Amino acid sequence: MKRQIFVNGKPHYATAQLVGKVQSMVEHNYTTMQIAAQISRTRGFTQKLVMSIKDEAQMGRVA
């Protein structure tokens, strides 16, 4: 399933494979710029994706 992310008011999509890859990088303490370079996406898109992954993880801990 694709994850929808809004960057500057425009919808962008990230595949489940990309989300998993970024999630792994976040867990290994990569910086946003390192992740953006690895996945060949803009910094803005990567920041929003990382934020959505962290928010989802936080909700999982609360529940």
PyMOL commands that set and color helices and strands:
alter all, ss='L'
color gray80, all
select helices_A, chain A and resi 16-27+32-39+43-62
alter helices_A, ss='H'
color red, helices_A
select strands_A, chain A and resi 3-7+10-14
alter strands_A, ss='S'
color yellow, strands_A
deselect
rebuild
show_as cartoon
